[in-house]
Amino acid sequence: MAIKSRLGAIALSVGVAAMLGGCGILPAAGPSSGDINSGQTASGPEHVVVKLNPDIVSAVAEFGQPSFVGTFADKRPPPDILFGVGDVLTITIFEAAAGGLFIPAESGTRPGNFVTLPNQPIDSAGNISVPYAGAVKAAGRTQGQVQKQIVDALKNRAIEPQVVVALATQNTSLISVLGEVNTPNRFAAFPAGEHLLDAITRAGGIKGQGWDTVVELERGGKRAIAPFASLIHDPRNNIWAHPNDTIYVFREPQTFLAFGAAGQQGQFAFDDWKISLAEAVGKAGGLLDVQADPASVYVYRREPKDLVAKLGVDVAAYEGPTIPVIYSINFRDGAGYFLATRFAMRDKDVLFAANAPSVEITKFMDFINTVNTTAYNGVLTASELQTLRLQIAHH
């Protein structure tokens, strides 16, 4: 009996050390709520723990999904289309009366006092050739500017000349729409302008569902992306398309990971262009009634440093443009569910539900029972006990 008591005391001391030390002796699906809330880390990057409240949720919502508004802030319609090298122009010259430079003196020889020149391609020097006007600069100019230059060159020789210049073939000032659209194409920009959705429609529309489709816009050396659905739900993102824009449409299903005491663990698709934290918990099967601590549910993500500063965190010690943030929500408080419906999940978020303290106690008692049973049955040797104690001391 003395030996059994001694072994039992050793097993109890080992178990207490395992529970109080918070080491890896007891099995777990992740950190405890105490480990997370302490904000300390042994191997990962320094992070911030933020408790969700109405002000925090509102501040996070202001940053929203990626958008075109910040990168392409100019809301004005696109500028007038400029002719470019390779465009082909049609030039029609009118005179006020017959007998001028282009219109014969004989009456009735033509239905109107005008002449249409052969189509004029803009050469590599940016010019077109007009009789009696010579080389006329066209590249980089608007329709009105080219018309005026021709009139100025002819007005001392023709009879009150008027000129109409039109694009016969537009080979520059094009818009490219590529990727997951039904008819990828490169087409001429409309002089009146069009929005991004109009351009995508001209390319046959998107192939897949809108919620897993992303649009990338490249313009003048700048790039930005936005979910396709945001172009519809937030008209500010449906900005004007400009000549020489490249619009790339691709599919990128939005997902989140769920771990810990959730009903199901693994990767889950949004199946919508945005979902709330409450919906994410529901997709993951809710919280396990016999295991989860509803007061300790967490969302892991990286946030822009500007946003973290707005959350009241001193960001001076953090390097880089983003900071790891762990958002904490308390579902034991009934108001937590209202907050969860307003807190939007982001692509690749990690949702973690911690175990309730009682679960850890149960694990501890099971551990003690296992050690005691093994020791009493004479299976655990003194050497094995010493090894176990060394493991605890190491942790």
C-alpha positions as CSV (number, residue, x, y, z in Angstrom):
1,M,0.0,0.0,0.0
2,A,2.9,2.3,0.8
3,I,4.3,1.7,-2.7
4,K,0.9,2.4,-4.3
5,S,0.5,5.6,-2.3
6,R,4.0,6.7,-3.3
7,L,3.2,6.0,-7.0
8,G,-0.1,7.8,-6.6
9,A,1.6,10.8,-5.2
10,I,4.1,10.9,-8.0
11,A,1.3,10.6,-10.6
12,L,-0.6,13.4,-8.9
13,S,2.4,15.7,-8.9
14,V,3.1,14.9,-12.5
15,G,-0.5,15.6,-13.4
16,V,-0.7,18.9,-11.5
17,A,2.5,20.0,-13.1
18,A,1.1,19.1,-16.5
19,M,-2.1,21.1,-15.9
20,L,-0.6,24.1,-14.2
21,G,2.4,24.3,-16.6
22,G,0.1,24.6,-19.6
23,C,2.6,22.4,-21.6
24,G,2.0,19.9,-24.3
25,I,1.5,16.9,-22.1
26,L,-2.3,17.0,-22.3
27,P,-3.8,16.7,-25.8
28,A,-5.5,19.8,-27.2
29,A,-6.7,21.2,-30.6
30,G,-5.1,24.6,-30.0
31,P,-4.1,27.1,-27.4
32,S,-6.3,27.8,-24.3
33,S,-8.2,31.0,-23.9
34,G,-5.7,32.0,-21.3
35,D,-2.8,31.5,-23.7
36,I,-4.5,33.6,-26.3
37,N,-5.7,36.4,-24.1
38,S,-2.2,36.8,-22.6
39,G,-1.0,38.0,-26.0
40,Q,2.3,36.2,-25.5
41,T,3.9,33.9,-28.1
42,A,6.8,31.5,-28.0
43,S,7.5,31.0,-31.7
44,G,5.1,33.0,-33.9
45,P,5.0,36.8,-34.7
46,E,4.0,39.3,-32.1
47,H,0.3,39.8,-32.3
48,V,-2.5,41.9,-30.9
49,V,-5.6,40.6,-29.1
50,V,-8.7,42.8,-29.6
51,K,-12.0,42.2,-27.9
52,L,-14.9,42.9,-30.2
53,N,-17.4,45.6,-29.3
54,P,-19.6,47.9,-31.4
55,D,-16.9,50.5,-31.9
56,I,-14.3,47.9,-33.0
57,V,-16.8,46.3,-35.4
58,S,-17.6,49.6,-37.0
59,A,-14.0,50.6,-37.4
60,V,-13.2,47.3,-39.1
61,A,-16.2,47.6,-41.3
62,E,-15.0,51.0,-42.6
63,F,-12.0,49.3,-44.2
64,G,-14.2,46.8,-46.0
65,Q,-13.3,44.6,-48.9
66,P,-10.5,45.5,-51.4
67,S,-11.8,48.2,-53.8
68,F,-10.9,50.3,-56.8
69,V,-11.9,53.6,-55.1
70,G,-8.7,54.1,-53.2
71,T,-6.3,53.4,-56.1
72,F,-8.3,55.0,-58.8
73,A,-9.9,57.9,-57.0
74,D,-10.7,60.1,-60.1
75,K,-14.4,59.8,-60.6
76,R,-14.5,61.9,-63.8
77,P,-15.5,60.3,-67.1
78,P,-12.5,59.2,-69.2
79,P,-10.7,61.8,-71.2
80,D,-11.4,62.3,-74.9
81,I,-10.0,59.6,-77.1
82,L,-6.7,60.6,-78.7
83,F,-5.6,59.3,-82.1
84,G,-2.5,57.1,-82.1
85,V,0.0,55.6,-84.4
86,G,-1.7,52.9,-86.5
87,D,-5.2,54.4,-86.3
88,V,-6.9,54.9,-89.8
89,L,-8.8,58.1,-90.3
90,T,-11.4,59.2,-92.8
91,I,-11.2,62.9,-93.9
92,T,-14.1,64.7,-95.6
93,I,-13.6,68.2,-96.8
94,F,-16.5,70.6,-97.5
95,E,-16.4,73.9,-99.4
96,A,-19.0,76.6,-99.4
97,A,-19.3,76.7,-103.2
98,A,-18.2,75.0,-106.4
99,G,-15.0,76.2,-108.1
100,G,-12.9,76.0,-105.0
101,L,-9.8,73.9,-104.3
102,F,-11.6,70.5,-104.1
103,I,-15.0,71.1,-105.8
104,P,-15.1,71.4,-109.6
105,A,-16.7,74.6,-111.1
106,E,-19.0,72.6,-113.4
107,S,-22.4,72.5,-111.7
108,G,-24.2,69.2,-111.2
109,T,-21.1,67.0,-111.3
110,R,-21.5,65.9,-107.7
111,P,-24.4,65.7,-105.2
112,G,-22.7,68.0,-102.6
113,N,-19.8,70.4,-102.2
114,F,-17.5,67.9,-100.4
115,V,-14.8,65.4,-101.2
116,T,-13.8,62.3,-99.1
117,L,-10.2,61.5,-99.2
118,P,-8.8,58.0,-99.2
119,N,-8.4,56.5,-95.7
120,Q,-5.3,57.9,-94.0
121,P,-3.3,55.7,-91.6
122,I,-1.4,57.6,-89.0
123,D,2.3,56.8,-89.8
124,S,5.1,56.1,-87.4
125,A,5.8,59.8,-87.1
126,G,2.3,60.4,-86.0
127,N,1.2,62.2,-89.2
128,I,-1.4,61.9,-91.9
129,S,-1.2,63.4,-95.4
130,V,-3.8,65.8,-96.6
131,P,-3.6,67.4,-100.1
132,Y,-2.6,71.0,-100.0
133,A,-2.2,70.8,-96.2
134,G,0.8,68.5,-96.2
135,A,1.7,66.4,-93.2
136,V,-0.8,66.9,-90.4
137,K,0.0,65.9,-86.8
138,A,-2.7,63.4,-85.6
139,A,-1.1,61.1,-83.0
140,G,-1.9,62.3,-79.5
141,R,-4.6,64.7,-80.6
142,T,-8.4,64.7,-80.5
143,Q,-10.8,64.7,-83.4
144,G,-11.5,68.4,-83.0
145,Q,-7.8,69.3,-82.9
146,V,-7.0,67.5,-86.1
147,Q,-10.0,69.0,-87.9
148,K,-9.0,72.5,-86.8
149,Q,-5.4,72.0,-88.0
150,I,-6.6,70.9,-91.5
151,V,-9.0,73.8,-91.8
152,D,-6.2,76.3,-90.8
153,A,-4.0,74.8,-93.5
154,L,-6.6,75.1,-96.2
155,K,-8.6,78.3,-95.3
156,N,-6.4,80.6,-97.5
157,R,-6.8,78.2,-100.5
158,A,-10.2,76.6,-100.3
159,I,-13.6,78.3,-100.2
160,E,-14.6,78.5,-96.5
161,P,-13.5,74.9,-95.9
162,Q,-15.0,72.7,-93.2
163,V,-13.5,69.3,-92.3
164,V,-14.9,66.2,-90.7
165,V,-12.4,63.6,-89.3
166,A,-13.6,60.2,-88.2
167,L,-12.0,56.9,-87.1
168,A,-12.2,54.3,-89.9
169,T,-10.2,51.7,-87.9
170,Q,-9.4,52.2,-84.2
171,N,-6.2,50.3,-83.5
172,T,-5.2,52.3,-80.3
173,S,-7.3,53.5,-77.3
174,L,-8.4,49.9,-76.8
175,I,-9.8,48.2,-73.7
176,S,-8.6,44.6,-73.0
177,V,-10.9,42.2,-71.0
178,L,-9.2,38.9,-70.3
179,G,-9.6,35.8,-68.1
180,E,-12.8,34.2,-66.9
181,V,-15.2,35.9,-69.3
182,N,-17.1,34.3,-72.1
183,T,-15.5,36.2,-74.9
184,P,-12.1,37.6,-74.0
185,N,-11.5,40.5,-76.3
186,R,-9.7,43.7,-77.0
187,F,-12.1,46.3,-78.3
188,A,-12.2,50.0,-79.0
189,A,-13.2,52.4,-76.2
190,F,-16.4,54.2,-76.7
191,P,-16.0,58.0,-77.2
192,A,-18.8,58.5,-74.7
193,G,-17.1,56.3,-72.1
194,E,-18.3,53.2,-70.3
195,H,-18.0,51.7,-66.8
196,L,-16.2,48.5,-65.8
197,L,-19.4,46.4,-65.8
198,D,-20.2,47.6,-69.3
199,A,-16.7,46.6,-70.6
200,I,-17.1,43.1,-68.9
201,T,-20.5,42.8,-70.5
202,R,-19.0,43.5,-74.0
203,A,-16.7,40.6,-73.3
204,G,-19.6,38.3,-72.8
205,G,-19.9,38.6,-69.0
206,I,-18.3,36.4,-66.4
207,K,-18.2,32.6,-66.6
208,G,-18.7,31.6,-63.0
209,Q,-20.7,32.8,-60.0
210,G,-20.2,36.4,-59.0
211,W,-19.3,35.6,-55.4
212,D,-16.0,33.8,-56.2
213,T,-15.0,36.1,-59.1
214,V,-12.4,38.8,-58.7
215,V,-11.6,41.7,-61.0
216,E,-8.2,43.2,-61.4
217,L,-7.7,46.5,-63.1
218,E,-4.4,47.7,-64.5
219,R,-4.1,51.4,-65.6
220,G,-1.1,53.6,-66.1
221,G,1.2,51.3,-64.2
222,K,-1.2,50.9,-61.2
223,R,-3.1,47.8,-60.2
224,A,-6.0,47.1,-57.9
225,I,-8.4,44.2,-57.3
226,A,-12.0,44.0,-56.1
227,P,-14.6,41.3,-55.8
228,F,-16.9,41.3,-58.8
229,A,-19.9,41.4,-56.6
230,S,-18.7,44.7,-55.1
231,L,-19.0,46.3,-58.5
232,I,-22.8,45.6,-58.3
233,H,-23.4,46.1,-54.6
234,D,-21.2,49.2,-54.2
235,P,-21.6,51.4,-57.3
236,R,-18.5,53.4,-56.3
237,N,-16.4,50.4,-57.4
238,N,-18.0,50.4,-60.9
239,I,-15.7,53.1,-62.0
240,W,-15.2,54.4,-65.5
241,A,-13.1,52.3,-67.9
242,H,-10.4,54.3,-69.6
243,P,-8.7,53.7,-73.0
244,N,-5.8,51.2,-72.7
245,D,-7.1,49.7,-69.5
246,T,-6.5,46.0,-68.9
247,I,-9.3,44.2,-67.0
248,Y,-8.5,40.7,-65.8
249,V,-11.2,38.6,-64.4
250,F,-10.3,35.5,-62.4
251,R,-11.9,33.0,-60.0
252,E,-10.7,32.9,-56.4
253,P,-13.1,31.2,-54.1
254,Q,-13.1,32.8,-50.6
255,T,-12.6,30.4,-47.8
256,F,-12.0,30.3,-44.0
257,L,-10.5,27.7,-41.7
258,A,-12.2,26.4,-38.5
259,F,-10.4,24.7,-35.7
260,G,-10.9,23.8,-32.1
261,A,-14.3,23.2,-30.4
262,A,-16.4,23.9,-33.5
263,G,-18.9,21.3,-34.8
264,Q,-16.8,20.7,-37.8
265,Q,-13.1,21.5,-38.5
266,G,-11.5,22.2,-41.9
267,Q,-11.8,24.6,-44.8
268,F,-15.2,26.2,-45.7
269,A,-16.2,28.2,-48.7
270,F,-18.0,31.5,-48.3
271,D,-20.4,30.6,-51.2
272,D,-21.2,34.3,-51.2
273,W,-19.3,37.5,-51.7
274,K,-19.3,38.2,-48.0
275,I,-20.4,36.4,-44.8
276,S,-20.6,37.4,-41.2
277,L,-18.8,35.8,-38.3
278,A,-22.2,34.4,-37.1
279,E,-22.7,32.7,-40.5
280,A,-19.1,31.4,-40.4
281,V,-19.7,29.7,-37.0
282,G,-22.9,28.3,-38.4
283,K,-21.1,26.9,-41.5
284,A,-18.6,25.2,-39.2
285,G,-21.4,23.4,-37.4
286,G,-21.7,25.8,-34.5
287,L,-20.0,25.3,-31.2
288,L,-19.8,21.9,-29.5
289,D,-22.1,22.0,-26.5
290,V,-20.0,19.6,-24.4
291,Q,-16.6,21.1,-25.3
292,A,-16.6,24.8,-26.4
293,D,-16.2,27.8,-24.2
294,P,-18.7,30.3,-25.9
295,A,-16.9,33.2,-24.2
296,S,-13.6,32.3,-26.1
297,V,-14.2,32.4,-29.8
298,Y,-11.4,34.0,-31.9
299,V,-10.8,35.1,-35.5
300,Y,-7.2,35.3,-36.7
301,R,-6.2,37.7,-39.5
302,R,-3.6,40.2,-40.6
303,E,-4.8,43.8,-40.7
304,P,-3.4,47.0,-42.2
305,K,-1.4,49.0,-39.7
306,D,-3.6,52.0,-40.2
307,L,-6.6,50.0,-39.1
308,V,-4.9,48.6,-36.1
309,A,-4.0,52.1,-35.0
310,K,-7.7,53.1,-35.2
311,L,-8.5,50.2,-32.9
312,G,-6.5,51.9,-30.1
313,V,-3.3,49.9,-30.4
314,D,0.2,51.4,-30.2
315,V,1.6,50.2,-33.5
316,A,5.0,51.8,-33.2
317,A,6.8,48.6,-32.2
318,Y,5.4,46.6,-35.2
319,E,7.3,46.5,-38.5
320,G,5.7,46.0,-41.9
321,P,2.4,47.2,-43.4
322,T,0.3,44.6,-41.6
323,I,-0.1,43.4,-38.0
324,P,-1.4,39.9,-36.8
325,V,-4.6,40.5,-35.0
326,I,-6.7,38.0,-33.0
327,Y,-10.3,39.2,-32.5
328,S,-12.1,37.8,-29.5
329,I,-15.9,37.5,-29.1
330,N,-18.0,36.4,-26.2
331,F,-21.0,34.3,-27.3
332,R,-21.9,33.7,-23.6
333,D,-23.1,37.3,-23.7
334,G,-26.3,37.4,-25.7
335,A,-25.2,40.7,-27.4
336,G,-22.3,38.9,-28.8
337,Y,-24.5,37.3,-31.5
338,F,-25.6,40.7,-32.7
339,L,-21.9,41.8,-33.0
340,A,-21.2,38.6,-34.8
341,T,-23.8,39.4,-37.5
342,R,-22.1,42.7,-38.2
343,F,-18.5,41.5,-38.2
344,A,-17.6,40.5,-41.7
345,M,-15.2,37.5,-42.4
346,R,-12.3,37.9,-44.8
347,D,-10.8,35.5,-47.2
348,K,-8.4,33.1,-45.5
349,D,-9.5,34.0,-41.9
350,V,-8.9,31.4,-39.2
351,L,-11.8,30.7,-36.8
352,F,-10.9,29.1,-33.5
353,A,-13.1,28.0,-30.6
354,A,-11.3,27.3,-27.4
355,N,-12.2,24.5,-25.0
356,A,-14.1,25.3,-21.8
357,P,-12.0,25.1,-18.6
358,S,-14.1,22.1,-17.4
359,V,-12.8,20.2,-20.5
360,E,-9.2,20.7,-19.4
361,I,-10.1,19.5,-15.9
362,T,-11.7,16.4,-17.3
363,K,-8.6,15.8,-19.4
364,F,-6.4,16.3,-16.3
365,M,-8.5,13.8,-14.3
366,D,-8.3,11.2,-17.1
367,F,-4.6,11.7,-17.3
368,I,-4.3,11.1,-13.5
369,N,-6.4,8.0,-13.7
370,T,-4.3,6.6,-16.6
371,V,-1.1,7.2,-14.8
372,N,-2.4,5.8,-11.5
373,T,-3.8,2.7,-13.2
374,T,-0.6,2.1,-15.1
375,A,1.5,2.6,-12.0
376,Y,-0.7,0.3,-9.8
377,N,-0.6,-2.4,-12.3
378,G,3.2,-2.4,-12.1
379,V,3.7,-1.5,-15.7
380,L,5.2,1.9,-15.1
381,T,8.8,1.5,-14.0
382,A,10.8,3.9,-11.9
383,S,12.8,4.8,-14.9
384,E,9.6,5.7,-16.9
385,L,8.4,7.8,-14.0
386,Q,11.6,9.7,-13.9
387,T,11.4,10.3,-17.7
388,L,7.8,11.6,-17.3
389,R,8.9,14.0,-14.5
390,L,11.8,15.2,-16.7
391,Q,9.3,15.9,-19.5
392,I,7.2,18.0,-17.2
393,A,10.2,19.9,-15.9
394,H,11.3,20.6,-19.5
395,H,8.0,22.1,-20.3
